[in-house]
Amino acid sequence: MKFTTKLSTAFNAQIKAEMWSSNLYLSMAVYFMKAGLDGCAHWMKKQAEEEMEHAHKLIDYAVMRGGNVEITNIDAVPVNWKGPKEVFEHVYKHECHVSELIDNLLNLAIAEDDKATQDFLWWFVREQVEEEDSVEKILSKFNIYGVHGLFCVDQELGKR
């Protein structure tokens, strides 16, 4: 079964979203680098790499299924935040948004009765559960330790 036009269009949108996410995390890495928070910067660079890997995974699958993949312009990402905690709050909101996008993509695959694509997308559903949990744990540390715990959080994130 070849990709439907609806699935091709939706995959292109998700590829763009993953690439935008990669740029967002790279921008956040730069913010942390400027602040001297090398551990947080390292964590964000890893996130940026992971998001680009997600885009590649979607591209590879879409091409394999006969989809019409189009790489388009990526909109600019934010570059300023009020502080490290705000950055991670932004990350959490963004990951929840990406989870919603993945859910919508899976719902489309279900509506299109494309079982192979449904199976493929379940990996992303599980990945998003991990992403949200990971950021929630970081935010929990900020909430428990406040700004005084920033050094510990930075050191921990540098081990990723």
N, CA, C and O atoms as a GROMACS GRO file, in nm:
protein
  640
    1MET      N    1   0.084  -0.119   0.000
    1MET     CA    2   0.000   0.000   0.000
    1MET      C    3   0.088   0.125   0.000
    1MET      O    4   0.178   0.138   0.083
    2LYS      N    5   0.062   0.213  -0.091
    2LYS     CA    6   0.134   0.340  -0.100
    2LYS      C    7   0.069   0.442  -0.007
    2LYS      O    8  -0.048   0.431   0.028
    3PHE      N    9   0.148   0.541   0.030
    3PHE     CA   10   0.097   0.651   0.111
    3PHE      C   11  -0.017   0.722   0.039
    3PHE      O   12  -0.014   0.737  -0.083
    4THR      N   13  -0.116   0.764   0.114
    4THR     CA   14  -0.220   0.848   0.056
    4THR      C   15  -0.167   0.991   0.051
    4THR      O   16  -0.068   1.025   0.116
    5THR      N   17  -0.232   1.072  -0.028
    5THR     CA   18  -0.194   1.213  -0.037
    5THR      C   19  -0.205   1.280   0.100
    5THR      O   20  -0.119   1.361   0.137
    6LYS      N   21  -0.309   1.246   0.175
    6LYS     CA   22  -0.326   1.304   0.309
    6LYS      C   23  -0.210   1.267   0.400
    6LYS      O   24  -0.160   1.352   0.475
    7LEU      N   25  -0.165   1.142   0.395
    7LEU     CA   26  -0.052   1.101   0.478
    7LEU      C   27   0.077   1.168   0.434
    7LEU      O   28   0.158   1.208   0.519
    8SER      N   29   0.098   1.182   0.304
    8SER     CA   30   0.218   1.252   0.256
    8SER      C   31   0.221   1.395   0.307
    8SER      O   32   0.324   1.442   0.356
    9THR      N   33   0.109   1.463   0.297
    9THR     CA   34   0.100   1.602   0.344
    9THR      C   35   0.125   1.610   0.494
    9THR      O   36   0.198   1.697   0.541
   10ALA      N   37   0.064   1.519   0.568
   10ALA     CA   38   0.080   1.519   0.714
   10ALA      C   39   0.223   1.484   0.755
   10ALA      O   40   0.277   1.543   0.849
   11PHE      N   41   0.285   1.391   0.686
   11PHE     CA   42   0.424   1.356   0.716
   11PHE      C   43   0.516   1.475   0.688
   11PHE      O   44   0.609   1.502   0.764
   12ASN      N   45   0.491   1.546   0.578
   12ASN     CA   46   0.571   1.664   0.547
   12ASN      C   47   0.560   1.768   0.659
   12ASN      O   48   0.659   1.830   0.697
   13ALA      N   49   0.440   1.786   0.710
   13ALA     CA   50   0.420   1.881   0.820
   13ALA      C   51   0.496   1.835   0.944
   13ALA      O   52   0.555   1.916   1.015
   14GLN      N   53   0.493   1.705   0.972
   14GLN     CA   54   0.562   1.653   1.090
   14GLN      C   55   0.714   1.661   1.073
   14GLN      O   56   0.786   1.691   1.168
   15ILE      N   57   0.762   1.635   0.954
   15ILE     CA   58   0.906   1.648   0.926
   15ILE      C   59   0.949   1.792   0.954
   15ILE      O   60   1.051   1.816   1.018
   16LYS      N   61   0.871   1.886   0.905
   16LYS     CA   62   0.901   2.028   0.928
   16LYS      C   63   0.899   2.060   1.077
   16LYS      O   64   0.985   2.133   1.126
   17ALA      N   65   0.802   2.005   1.149
   17ALA     CA   66   0.792   2.029   1.294
   17ALA      C   67   0.913   1.972   1.367
   17ALA      O   68   0.964   2.034   1.461
   18GLU      N   69   0.959   1.855   1.327
   18GLU     CA   70   1.076   1.794   1.391
   18GLU      C   71   1.202   1.877   1.363
   18GLU      O   72   1.286   1.894   1.452
   19MET      N   73   1.215   1.927   1.242
   19MET     CA   74   1.330   2.009   1.207
   19MET      C   75   1.325   2.142   1.283
   19MET      O   76   1.429   2.193   1.327
   20TRP      N   77   1.206   2.199   1.298
   20TRP     CA   78   1.189   2.322   1.376
   20TRP      C   79   1.227   2.295   1.521
   20TRP      O   80   1.293   2.377   1.585
   21SER      N   81   1.185   2.180   1.573
   21SER     CA   82   1.220   2.144   1.711
   21SER      C   83   1.370   2.134   1.728
   21SER      O   84   1.425   2.179   1.829
   22SER      N   85   1.438   2.077   1.630
   22SER     CA   86   1.584   2.068   1.636
   22SER      C   87   1.645   2.207   1.644
   22SER      O   88   1.736   2.231   1.724
   23ASN      N   89   1.596   2.298   1.562
   23ASN     CA   90   1.647   2.435   1.566
   23ASN      C   91   1.616   2.503   1.699
   23ASN      O   92   1.698   2.578   1.751
   24LEU      N   93   1.498   2.476   1.753
   24LEU     CA   94   1.460   2.533   1.883
   24LEU      C   95   1.559   2.490   1.990
   24LEU      O   96   1.608   2.572   2.067
   25TYR      N   97   1.589   2.361   1.995
   25TYR     CA   98   1.680   2.311   2.098
   25TYR      C   99   1.822   2.360   2.075
   25TYR      O  100   1.896   2.381   2.171
   26LEU      N  101   1.860   2.378   1.952
   26LEU     CA  102   1.992   2.434   1.924
   26LEU      C  103   1.998   2.580   1.971
   26LEU      O  104   2.099   2.623   2.026
   27SER      N  105   1.891   2.654   1.951
   27SER     CA  106   1.883   2.792   2.000
   27SER      C  107   1.893   2.795   2.152
   27SER      O  108   1.960   2.881   2.209
   28MET      N  109   1.826   2.702   2.216
   28MET     CA  110   1.833   2.693   2.362
   28MET      C  111   1.974   2.656   2.408
   28MET      O  112   2.020   2.704   2.512
   29ALA      N  113   2.042   2.571   2.332
   29ALA     CA  114   2.180   2.535   2.365
   29ALA      C  115   2.268   2.660   2.361
   29ALA      O  116   2.352   2.679   2.448
   30VAL      N  117   2.249   2.743   2.260
   30VAL     CA  118   2.326   2.867   2.250
   30VAL      C  119   2.298   2.956   2.370
   30VAL      O  120   2.390   3.014   2.428
   31TYR      N  121   2.171   2.966   2.409
   31TYR     CA  122   2.134   3.046   2.527
   31TYR      C  123   2.212   2.996   2.650
   31TYR      O  124   2.268   3.076   2.725
   32PHE      N  125   2.214   2.865   2.669
   32PHE     CA  126   2.284   2.808   2.785
   32PHE      C  127   2.436   2.824   2.774
   32PHE      O  128   2.503   2.848   2.874
   33MET      N  129   2.488   2.812   2.654
   33MET     CA  130   2.632   2.832   2.635
   33MET      C  131   2.672   2.974   2.676
   33MET      O  132   2.772   2.993   2.745
   34LYS      N  133   2.592   3.072   2.634
   34LYS     CA  134   2.620   3.211   2.669
   34LYS      C  135   2.611   3.233   2.820
   34LYS      O  136   2.681   3.318   2.875
   35ALA      N  137   2.524   3.157   2.886
   35ALA     CA  138   2.506   3.171   3.031
   35ALA      C  139   2.611   3.092   3.110
   35ALA      O  140   2.613   3.099   3.233
   36GLY      N  141   2.696   3.018   3.041
   36GLY     CA  142   2.797   2.938   3.109
   36GLY      C  143   2.744   2.810   3.171
   36GLY      O  144   2.807   2.753   3.260
   37LEU      N  145   2.628   2.766   3.125
   37LEU     CA  146   2.566   2.643   3.175
   37LEU      C  147   2.590   2.532   3.072
   37LEU      O  148   2.502   2.495   2.995
   38ASP      N  149   2.713   2.482   3.075
   38ASP     CA  150   2.756   2.386   2.973
   38ASP      C  151   2.679   2.255   2.978
   38ASP      O  152   2.658   2.193   2.874
   39GLY      N  153   2.636   2.211   3.096
   39GLY     CA  154   2.560   2.088   3.107
   39GLY      C  155   2.423   2.101   3.040
   39GLY      O  156   2.380   2.013   2.966
   40CYS      N  157   2.357   2.212   3.067
   40CYS     CA  158   2.227   2.238   3.003
   40CYS      C  159   2.245   2.252   2.852
   40CYS      O  160   2.162   2.203   2.775
   41ALA      N  161   2.353   2.319   2.810
   41ALA     CA  162   2.380   2.334   2.667
   41ALA      C  163   2.401   2.198   2.602
   41ALA      O  164   2.349   2.171   2.494
   42HIS      N  165   2.478   2.112   2.669
   42HIS     CA  166   2.503   1.977   2.618
   42HIS      C  167   2.372   1.901   2.602
   42HIS      O  168   2.350   1.836   2.500
   43TRP      N  169   2.284   1.908   2.702
   43TRP     CA  170   2.155   1.838   2.699
   43TRP      C  171   2.072   1.888   2.580
   43TRP      O  172   2.011   1.808   2.509
   44MET      N  173   2.071   2.019   2.559
   44MET     CA  174   1.994   2.076   2.448
   44MET      C  175   2.052   2.036   2.312
   44MET      O  176   1.977   2.011   2.218
   45LYS      N  177   2.184   2.031   2.302
   45LYS     CA  178   2.244   1.986   2.176
   45LYS      C  179   2.204   1.842   2.147
   45LYS      O  180   2.175   1.808   2.032
   46LYS      N  181   2.201   1.758   2.249
   46LYS     CA  182   2.158   1.619   2.230
   46LYS      C  183   2.011   1.615   2.187
   46LYS      O  184   1.974   1.536   2.101
   47GLN      N  185   1.930   1.700   2.246
   47GLN     CA  186   1.789   1.708   2.206
   47GLN      C  187   1.778   1.750   2.060
   47GLN      O  188   1.698   1.694   1.985
   48ALA      N  189   1.859   1.848   2.020
   48ALA     CA  190   1.855   1.895   1.881
   48ALA      C  191   1.891   1.781   1.786
   48ALA      O  192   1.826   1.764   1.683
   49GLU      N  193   1.993   1.704   1.820
   49GLU     CA  194   2.033   1.590   1.738
   49GLU      C  195   1.920   1.487   1.730
   49GLU      O  196   1.892   1.432   1.623
   50GLU      N  197   1.858   1.462   1.843
   50GLU     CA  198   1.750   1.363   1.848
   50GLU      C  199   1.632   1.404   1.761
   50GLU      O  200   1.573   1.321   1.693
   51GLU      N  201   1.597   1.532   1.764
   51GLU     CA  202   1.484   1.579   1.683
   51GLU      C  203   1.516   1.567   1.535
   51GLU      O  204   1.428   1.533   1.455
   52MET      N  205   1.641   1.593   1.497
   52MET     CA  206   1.678   1.578   1.357
   52MET      C  207   1.674   1.430   1.317
   52MET      O  208   1.634   1.397   1.205
   53GLU      N  209   1.714   1.341   1.409
   53GLU     CA  210   1.703   1.197   1.383
   53GLU      C  211   1.556   1.158   1.361
   53GLU      O  212   1.526   1.074   1.276
   54HIS      N  213   1.465   1.219   1.437
   54HIS     CA  214   1.323   1.191   1.418
   54HIS      C  215   1.279   1.233   1.278
   54HIS      O  216   1.205   1.161   1.211
   55ALA      N  217   1.325   1.351   1.234
   55ALA     CA  218   1.291   1.398   1.099
   55ALA      C  219   1.342   1.299   0.995
   55ALA      O  220   1.271   1.266   0.899
   56HIS      N  221   1.464   1.252   1.013
   56HIS     CA  222   1.522   1.156   0.918
   56HIS      C  223   1.443   1.025   0.917
   56HIS      O  224   1.422   0.965   0.812
   57LYS      N  225   1.402   0.981   1.034
   57LYS     CA  226   1.324   0.858   1.044
   57LYS      C  227   1.192   0.872   0.968
   57LYS      O  228   1.151   0.780   0.897
   58LEU      N  229   1.127   0.985   0.983
   58LEU     CA  230   1.002   1.011   0.911
   58LEU      C  231   1.025   1.018   0.761
   58LEU      O  232   0.948   0.963   0.683
   59ILE      N  233   1.133   1.085   0.721
   59ILE     CA  234   1.166   1.096   0.578
   59ILE      C  235   1.190   0.958   0.518
   59ILE      O  236   1.134   0.924   0.414
   60ASP      N  237   1.274   0.879   0.584
   60ASP     CA  238   1.306   0.745   0.533
   60ASP      C  239   1.180   0.660   0.516
   60ASP      O  240   1.163   0.592   0.415
   61TYR      N  241   1.093   0.665   0.616
   61TYR     CA  242   0.971   0.585   0.610
   61TYR      C  243   0.880   0.635   0.496
   61TYR      O  244   0.827   0.555   0.419
   62ALA      N  245   0.862   0.766   0.489
   62ALA     CA  246   0.773   0.822   0.386
   62ALA      C  247   0.822   0.786   0.246
   62ALA      O  248   0.742   0.751   0.159
   63VAL      N  249   0.952   0.796   0.223
   63VAL     CA  250   1.007   0.761   0.092
   63VAL      C  251   0.985   0.613   0.064
   63VAL      O  252   0.946   0.575  -0.046
   64MET      N  253   1.010   0.529   0.164
   64MET     CA  254   0.992   0.385   0.147
   64MET      C  255   0.847   0.351   0.110
   64MET      O  256   0.823   0.256   0.036
   65ARG      N  257   0.753   0.429   0.160
   65ARG     CA  258   0.611   0.404   0.133
   65ARG      C  259   0.559   0.479   0.011
   65ARG      O  260   0.439   0.478  -0.015
   66GLY      N  261   0.648   0.543  -0.063
   66GLY     CA  262   0.606   0.612  -0.184
   66GLY      C  263   0.549   0.750  -0.160
   66GLY      O  264   0.481   0.805  -0.246
   67GLY      N  265   0.577   0.806  -0.044
   67GLY     CA  266   0.529   0.941  -0.014
   67GLY      C  267   0.604   1.047  -0.091
   67GLY      O  268   0.716   1.025  -0.137
   68ASN      N  269   0.542   1.161  -0.104
   68ASN     CA  270   0.602   1.275  -0.173
   68ASN      C  271   0.663   1.367  -0.068
   68ASN      O  272   0.596   1.459  -0.019
   69VAL      N  273   0.789   1.344  -0.033
   69VAL     CA  274   0.855   1.423   0.070
   69VAL      C  275   0.904   1.555   0.013
   69VAL      O  276   0.970   1.558  -0.091
   70GLU      N  277   0.870   1.663   0.081
   70GLU     CA  278   0.914   1.797   0.042
   70GLU      C  279   0.975   1.865   0.163
   70GLU      O  280   0.909   1.880   0.266
   71ILE      N  281   1.100   1.907   0.152
   71ILE     CA  282   1.167   1.980   0.257
   71ILE      C  283   1.146   2.129   0.228
   71ILE      O  284   1.187   2.180   0.124
   72THR      N  285   1.082   2.197   0.322
   72THR     CA  286   1.047   2.337   0.302
   72THR      C  287   1.120   2.425   0.403
   72THR      O  288   1.195   2.377   0.488
   73ASN      N  289   1.096   2.555   0.392
   73ASN     CA  290   1.157   2.650   0.485
   73ASN      C  291   1.114   2.620   0.628
   73ASN      O  292   1.001   2.579   0.655
   74ILE      N  293   1.208   2.642   0.719
   74ILE     CA  294   1.180   2.626   0.862
   74ILE      C  295   1.171   2.765   0.921
   74ILE      O  296   1.263   2.846   0.905
   75ASP      N  297   1.062   2.793   0.991
   75ASP     CA  298   1.043   2.925   1.052
   75ASP      C  299   1.147   2.949   1.161
   75ASP      O  300   1.203   2.855   1.218
   76ALA      N  301   1.172   3.075   1.189
   76ALA     CA  302   1.267   3.114   1.294
   76ALA      C  303   1.216   3.065   1.430
   76ALA      O  304   1.095   3.052   1.452
   77VAL      N  305   1.310   3.038   1.519
   77VAL     CA  306   1.278   2.991   1.654
   77VAL      C  307   1.309   3.102   1.754
   77VAL      O  308   1.386   3.193   1.723
   78PRO      N  309   1.251   3.095   1.874
   78PRO     CA  310   1.284   3.193   1.977
   78PRO      C  311   1.433   3.187   2.013
   78PRO      O  312   1.498   3.084   1.996
   79VAL      N  313   1.485   3.299   2.062
   79VAL     CA  314   1.626   3.305   2.099
   79VAL      C  315   1.649   3.360   2.240
   79VAL      O  316   1.761   3.357   2.290
   80ASN      N  317   1.544   3.410   2.303
   80ASN     CA  318   1.559   3.471   2.435
   80ASN      C  319   1.461   3.412   2.536
   80ASN      O  320   1.345   3.384   2.504
   81TRP      N  321   1.510   3.394   2.655
   81TRP     CA  322   1.427   3.347   2.766
   81TRP      C  323   1.466   3.425   2.890
   81TRP      O  324   1.573   3.486   2.894
   82LYS      N  325   1.380   3.423   2.992
   82LYS     CA  326   1.406   3.498   3.116
   82LYS      C  327   1.499   3.424   3.211
   82LYS      O  328   1.558   3.486   3.300
   83GLY      N  329   1.512   3.295   3.193
   83GLY     CA  330   1.599   3.218   3.282
   83GLY      C  331   1.594   3.071   3.248
   83GLY      O  332   1.510   3.027   3.170
   84PRO      N  333   1.683   2.993   3.308
   84PRO     CA  334   1.690   2.850   3.278
   84PRO      C  335   1.559   2.774   3.303
   84PRO      O  336   1.521   2.688   3.223
   85LYS      N  337   1.491   2.804   3.411
   85LYS     CA  338   1.365   2.734   3.438
   85LYS      C  339   1.264   2.762   3.328
   85LYS      O  340   1.192   2.673   3.284
   86GLU      N  341   1.258   2.888   3.283
   86GLU     CA  342   1.164   2.923   3.176
   86GLU      C  343   1.196   2.845   3.049
   86GLU      O  344   1.104   2.807   2.976
   87VAL      N  345   1.324   2.822   3.022
   87VAL     CA  346   1.362   2.744   2.904
   87VAL      C  347   1.301   2.605   2.913
   87VAL      O  348   1.241   2.556   2.817
   88PHE      N  349   1.316   2.540   3.030
   88PHE     CA  350   1.265   2.403   3.044
   88PHE      C  351   1.112   2.400   3.049
   88PHE      O  352   1.051   2.301   3.009
   89GLU      N  353   1.050   2.506   3.098
   89GLU     CA  354   0.904   2.514   3.090
   89GLU      C  355   0.861   2.520   2.944
   89GLU      O  356   0.762   2.458   2.906
   90HIS      N  357   0.935   2.596   2.864
   90HIS     CA  358   0.907   2.604   2.721
   90HIS      C  359   0.926   2.467   2.655
   90HIS      O  360   0.845   2.426   2.571
   91VAL      N  361   1.031   2.396   2.694
   91VAL     CA  362   1.057   2.263   2.639
   91VAL      C  363   0.940   2.170   2.671
   91VAL      O  364   0.893   2.097   2.584
   92TYR      N  365   0.892   2.174   2.794
   92TYR     CA  366   0.781   2.086   2.833
   92TYR      C  367   0.657   2.117   2.750
   92TYR      O  368   0.593   2.026   2.697
   93LYS      N  369   0.622   2.244   2.739
   93LYS     CA  370   0.505   2.281   2.658
   93LYS      C  371   0.523   2.237   2.513
   93LYS      O  372   0.429   2.190   2.448
   94HIS      N  373   0.645   2.254   2.464
   94HIS     CA  374   0.671   2.216   2.325
   94HIS      C  375   0.657   2.065   2.306
   94HIS      O  376   0.598   2.020   2.208
   95GLU      N  377   0.712   1.988   2.399
   95GLU     CA  378   0.701   1.841   2.387
   95GLU      C  379   0.556   1.795   2.395
   95GLU      O  380   0.517   1.701   2.327
   96CYS      N  381   0.475   1.861   2.478
   96CYS     CA  382   0.331   1.829   2.482
   96CYS      C  383   0.266   1.860   2.348
   96CYS      O  384   0.180   1.785   2.302
   97HIS      N  385   0.307   1.970   2.286
   97HIS     CA  386   0.256   2.005   2.153
   97HIS      C  387   0.296   1.900   2.049
   97HIS      O  388   0.214   1.859   1.966
   98VAL      N  389   0.422   1.857   2.054
   98VAL     CA  390   0.468   1.755   1.959
   98VAL      C  391   0.392   1.625   1.982
   98VAL      O  392   0.358   1.556   1.885
   99SER      N  393   0.365   1.591   2.107
   99SER     CA  394   0.285   1.471   2.136
   99SER      C  395   0.148   1.480   2.069
   99SER      O  396   0.098   1.381   2.015
  100GLU      N  397   0.089   1.597   2.074
  100GLU     CA  398  -0.041   1.618   2.010
  100GLU      C  399  -0.031   1.602   1.858
  100GLU      O  400  -0.119   1.543   1.795
  101LEU      N  401   0.077   1.654   1.800
  101LEU     CA  402   0.098   1.639   1.656
  101LEU      C  403   0.111   1.492   1.617
  101LEU      O  404   0.053   1.448   1.518
  102ILE      N  405   0.187   1.416   1.696
  102ILE     CA  406   0.206   1.273   1.670
  102ILE      C  407   0.072   1.200   1.684
  102ILE      O  408   0.038   1.116   1.601
  103ASP      N  409  -0.003   1.233   1.789
  103ASP     CA  410  -0.135   1.171   1.807
  103ASP      C  411  -0.225   1.198   1.686
  103ASP      O  412  -0.295   1.108   1.639
  104ASN      N  413  -0.222   1.321   1.636
  104ASN     CA  414  -0.304   1.356   1.519
  104ASN      C  415  -0.258   1.279   1.395
  104ASN      O  416  -0.340   1.236   1.314
  105LEU      N  417  -0.127   1.261   1.382
  105LEU     CA  418  -0.074   1.184   1.269
  105LEU      C  419  -0.117   1.038   1.279
  105LEU      O  420  -0.156   0.977   1.179
  106LEU      N  421  -0.110   0.983   1.398
  106LEU     CA  422  -0.156   0.845   1.419
  106LEU      C  423  -0.306   0.833   1.390
  106LEU      O  424  -0.349   0.737   1.327
  107ASN      N  425  -0.383   0.930   1.436
  107ASN     CA  426  -0.528   0.928   1.408
  107ASN      C  427  -0.556   0.932   1.258
  107ASN      O  428  -0.650   0.867   1.212
  108LEU      N  429  -0.476   1.006   1.183
  108LEU     CA  430  -0.492   1.009   1.038
  108LEU      C  431  -0.459   0.872   0.978
  108LEU      O  432  -0.531   0.824   0.890
  109ALA      N  433  -0.351   0.810   1.025
  109ALA     CA  434  -0.315   0.676   0.974
  109ALA      C  435  -0.427   0.576   1.003
  109ALA      O  436  -0.455   0.488   0.922
  110ILE      N  437  -0.492   0.591   1.119
  110ILE     CA  438  -0.606   0.505   1.154
  110ILE      C  439  -0.722   0.533   1.058
  110ILE      O  440  -0.783   0.439   1.007
  111ALA      N  441  -0.752   0.660   1.034
  111ALA     CA  442  -0.861   0.697   0.944
  111ALA      C  443  -0.835   0.651   0.802
  111ALA      O  444  -0.928   0.615   0.729
  112GLU      N  445  -0.707   0.650   0.762
  112GLU     CA  446  -0.670   0.606   0.627
  112GLU      C  447  -0.655   0.454   0.620
  112GLU      O  448  -0.624   0.400   0.513
  113ASP      N  449  -0.675   0.387   0.732
  113ASP     CA  450  -0.664   0.241   0.742
  113ASP      C  451  -0.527   0.190   0.696
  113ASP      O  452  -0.517   0.089   0.627
  114ASP      N  453  -0.421   0.264   0.734
  114ASP     CA  454  -0.284   0.227   0.700
  114ASP      C  455  -0.219   0.167   0.824
  114ASP      O  456  -0.162   0.238   0.907
  115LYS      N  457  -0.230   0.038   0.836
  115LYS     CA  458  -0.181  -0.032   0.955
  115LYS      C  459  -0.029  -0.026   0.970
  115LYS      O  460   0.022  -0.017   1.082
  116ALA      N  461   0.043  -0.031   0.860
  116ALA     CA  462   0.189  -0.023   0.866
  116ALA      C  463   0.233   0.112   0.923
  116ALA      O  464   0.324   0.118   1.005
  117THR      N  465   0.168   0.218   0.880
  117THR     CA  466   0.202   0.350   0.931
  117THR      C  467   0.159   0.365   1.076
  117THR      O  468   0.227   0.431   1.155
  118GLN      N  469   0.046   0.306   1.112
  118GLN     CA  470   0.006   0.306   1.253
  118GLN      C  471   0.115   0.242   1.338
  118GLN      O  472   0.154   0.296   1.441
  119ASP      N  473   0.162   0.128   1.294
  119ASP     CA  474   0.267   0.057   1.367
  119ASP      C  475   0.393   0.143   1.377
  119ASP      O  476   0.453   0.154   1.484
  120PHE      N  477   0.434   0.203   1.267
  120PHE     CA  478   0.551   0.290   1.264
  120PHE      C  479   0.536   0.405   1.363
  120PHE      O  480   0.631   0.437   1.435
  121LEU      N  481   0.420   0.467   1.369
  121LEU     CA  482   0.399   0.585   1.452
  121LEU      C  483   0.393   0.556   1.601
  121LEU      O  484   0.416   0.645   1.683
  122TRP      N  485   0.361   0.432   1.638
  122TRP     CA  486   0.357   0.399   1.781
  122TRP      C  487   0.493   0.418   1.846
  122TRP      O  488   0.499   0.448   1.966
  123TRP      N  489   0.602   0.402   1.772
  123TRP     CA  490   0.734   0.430   1.828
  123TRP      C  491   0.743   0.576   1.872
  123TRP      O  492   0.796   0.606   1.979
  124PHE      N  493   0.689   0.666   1.790
  124PHE     CA  494   0.691   0.809   1.822
  124PHE      C  495   0.602   0.840   1.942
  124PHE      O  496   0.636   0.925   2.025
  125VAL      N  497   0.490   0.772   1.953
  125VAL     CA  498   0.402   0.791   2.069
  125VAL      C  499   0.479   0.757   2.197
  125VAL      O  500   0.478   0.833   2.293
  126ARG      N  501   0.545   0.643   2.196
  126ARG     CA  502   0.624   0.602   2.314
  126ARG      C  503   0.739   0.698   2.340
  126ARG      O  504   0.769   0.729   2.455
  127GLU      N  505   0.803   0.745   2.236
  127GLU     CA  506   0.913   0.840   2.249
  127GLU      C  507   0.865   0.969   2.316
  127GLU      O  508   0.935   1.025   2.400
  128GLN      N  509   0.748   1.015   2.278
  128GLN     CA  510   0.694   1.138   2.337
  128GLN      C  511   0.663   1.121   2.486
  128GLN      O  512   0.681   1.215   2.563
  129VAL      N  513   0.618   1.004   2.526
  129VAL     CA  514   0.595   0.979   2.668
  129VAL      C  515   0.726   0.996   2.744
  129VAL      O  516   0.730   1.057   2.851
  130GLU      N  517   0.835   0.942   2.688
  130GLU     CA  518   0.967   0.954   2.751
  130GLU      C  519   1.013   1.100   2.753
  130GLU      O  520   1.068   1.146   2.853
  131GLU      N  521   0.991   1.172   2.644
  131GLU     CA  522   1.035   1.311   2.635
  131GLU      C  523   0.965   1.396   2.741
  131GLU      O  524   1.030   1.473   2.812
  132GLU      N  525   0.835   1.383   2.752
  132GLU     CA  526   0.761   1.461   2.850
  132GLU      C  527   0.806   1.427   2.992
  132GLU      O  528   0.823   1.516   3.075
  133ASP      N  529   0.825   1.299   3.019
  133ASP     CA  530   0.868   1.255   3.152
  133ASP      C  531   1.005   1.311   3.187
  133ASP      O  532   1.027   1.357   3.299
  134SER      N  533   1.096   1.306   3.092
  134SER     CA  534   1.233   1.356   3.113
  134SER      C  535   1.232   1.503   3.153
  134SER      O  536   1.300   1.542   3.247
  135VAL      N  537   1.156   1.584   3.081
  135VAL     CA  538   1.153   1.727   3.109
  135VAL      C  539   1.077   1.755   3.239
  135VAL      O  540   1.115   1.845   3.314
  136GLU      N  541   0.973   1.679   3.266
  136GLU     CA  542   0.902   1.695   3.394
  136GLU      C  543   0.995   1.673   3.512
  136GLU      O  544   0.987   1.743   3.613
  137LYS      N  545   1.083   1.575   3.500
  137LYS     CA  546   1.179   1.548   3.609
  137LYS      C  547   1.278   1.662   3.626
  137LYS      O  548   1.314   1.696   3.738
  138ILE      N  549   1.321   1.721   3.517
  138ILE     CA  550   1.411   1.837   3.526
  138ILE      C  551   1.338   1.954   3.593
  138ILE      O  552   1.393   2.018   3.682
  139LEU      N  553   1.215   1.980   3.551
  139LEU     CA  554   1.138   2.089   3.610
  139LEU      C  555   1.111   2.063   3.758
  139LEU      O  556   1.110   2.156   3.839
  140SER      N  557   1.090   1.939   3.794
  140SER     CA  558   1.069   1.904   3.934
  140SER      C  559   1.189   1.944   4.018
  140SER      O  560   1.174   1.994   4.129
  141LYS      N  561   1.308   1.923   3.965
  141LYS     CA  562   1.431   1.961   4.037
  141LYS      C  563   1.438   2.112   4.054
  141LYS      O  564   1.477   2.161   4.160
  142PHE      N  565   1.400   2.186   3.951
  142PHE     CA  566   1.397   2.332   3.963
  142PHE      C  567   1.296   2.374   4.070
  142PHE      O  568   1.323   2.465   4.149
  143ASN      N  569   1.180   2.308   4.073
  143ASN     CA  570   1.078   2.343   4.170
  143ASN      C  571   1.119   2.308   4.313
  143ASN      O  572   1.085   2.380   4.406
  144ILE      N  573   1.190   2.200   4.329
  144ILE     CA  574   1.233   2.158   4.463
  144ILE      C  575   1.351   2.242   4.512
  144ILE      O  576   1.350   2.290   4.625
  145TYR      N  577   1.451   2.260   4.428
  145TYR     CA  578   1.575   2.324   4.469
  145TYR      C  579   1.585   2.472   4.433
  145TYR      O  580   1.672   2.543   4.483
  146GLY      N  581   1.497   2.519   4.347
  146GLY     CA  582   1.501   2.658   4.306
  146GLY      C  583   1.629   2.691   4.232
  146GLY      O  584   1.696   2.603   4.179
  147VAL      N  585   1.660   2.817   4.228
  147VAL     CA  586   1.778   2.864   4.154
  147VAL      C  587   1.907   2.809   4.217
  147VAL      O  588   2.009   2.797   4.149
  148HIS      N  589   1.902   2.777   4.346
  148HIS     CA  590   2.021   2.724   4.414
  148HIS      C  591   2.059   2.586   4.362
  148HIS      O  592   2.175   2.547   4.371
  149GLY      N  593   1.966   2.515   4.308
  149GLY     CA  594   1.993   2.382   4.255
  149GLY      C  595   2.039   2.383   4.110
  149GLY      O  596   2.066   2.277   4.053
  150LEU      N  597   2.048   2.501   4.051
  150LEU     CA  598   2.085   2.511   3.909
  150LEU      C  599   2.220   2.446   3.882
  150LEU      O  600   2.236   2.378   3.780
  151PHE      N  601   2.316   2.465   3.970
  151PHE     CA  602   2.448   2.404   3.950
  151PHE      C  603   2.436   2.252   3.943
  151PHE      O  604   2.496   2.188   3.857
  152CYS      N  605   2.357   2.193   4.034
  152CYS     CA  606   2.340   2.047   4.035
  152CYS      C  607   2.270   1.999   3.909
  152CYS      O  608   2.308   1.898   3.851
  153VAL      N  609   2.166   2.071   3.868
  153VAL     CA  610   2.093   2.034   3.745
  153VAL      C  611   2.187   2.042   3.626
  153VAL      O  612   2.189   1.953   3.541
  154ASP      N  613   2.265   2.149   3.620
  154ASP     CA  614   2.358   2.167   3.509
  154ASP      C  615   2.459   2.053   3.504
  154ASP      O  616   2.488   1.999   3.397
  155GLN      N  617   2.513   2.015   3.620
  155GLN     CA  618   2.609   1.906   3.625
  155GLN      C  619   2.547   1.774   3.580
  155GLN      O  620   2.609   1.697   3.507
  156GLU      N  621   2.424   1.749   3.625
  156GLU     CA  622   2.355   1.624   3.589
  156GLU      C  623   2.326   1.617   3.440
  156GLU      O  624   2.345   1.513   3.378
  157LEU      N  625   2.279   1.728   3.382
  157LEU     CA  626   2.244   1.728   3.240
  157LEU      C  627   2.366   1.714   3.150
  157LEU      O  628   2.357   1.666   3.037
  158GLY      N  629   2.481   1.754   3.202
  158GLY     CA  630   2.604   1.738   3.126
  158GLY      C  631   2.649   1.595   3.111
  158GLY      O  632   2.736   1.565   3.028
  159LYS      N  633   2.591   1.504   3.189
  159LYS     CA  634   2.627   1.361   3.183
  159LYS      C  635   2.552   1.284   3.076
  159LYS      O  636   2.580   1.167   3.052
  160ARG      N  637   2.456   1.348   3.012
  160ARG     CA  638   2.374   1.281   2.912
  160ARG      C  639   2.455   1.230   2.796
  160ARG      O  640   2.400   1.170   2.703
   0.00000   0.00000   0.00000
